[in-house]
């Protein structure tokens, strides 16, 4: 019975080591082709980042009847 357990543990260890080794193998990756950026077309200053009144309380809520 103990020989059977030892063979089972050795087999499981070998399978684990084989799977870990296969996960570390390098694979060829497709080459990313970067397109030429259009010159002078960057929207600098056009985004809404920094435009909100952060830290300021909103105006008073006034109900009109």
N, C-alpha and C positions, 0 to 999 in steps of 0.2 A: 504494500500500500504506500509506503514512503517513497519508493522509486517512482511510482506513478505521479505522486505529488511533485517530486523534484523535476520530472520531465515536463509536467504541466507548467511549473513556474519558469523553467528555462525557456520553454516555447513562448510563453507570454512575454518574457523579458526580451527575447529575440525579436518578436513581432513589434514590441514597443520601440526598440532601438532602430529597427528597420524603418518604421514609419517616421520616426524623428529624423533619421538621416535623409529620407526622401523629401521631407519638408524643407530641409536646408539646401537642397540642390538648386543651383542657379538655373533660371529659365530665361529664354530669350523674350524680351519685351518688345512690343511694336515701337517703332521710332515715332516720336511725336513731332509732327511737322508744324512749326509755328509760322503763322502767316505774318506778312510784313504789316507792321502797325501803320495806320494812316498818319501822316505827318500833319500836325496842326489841327487835329480833330479831337483832342482830349477835352472832355467837359469839366475843366478845372473851375471850381467855384459854382457849379450848377447844381450840386447835390444839396438836399435839405439838411445835411449834417451841420449842426451848430446853429441852425436858424431858429430853433424853438426857444422860448423864454424859460430855460431851466433854472429853477431856484426862485422864480418870481411867483407870487400868488396870483391865481386867476382873478379877473375883475369881479366886482360884486354881482350877485345874481339879483336882478330886478325883475319883478313880475309886473306886467302891464295888463290892466283890466280894460 
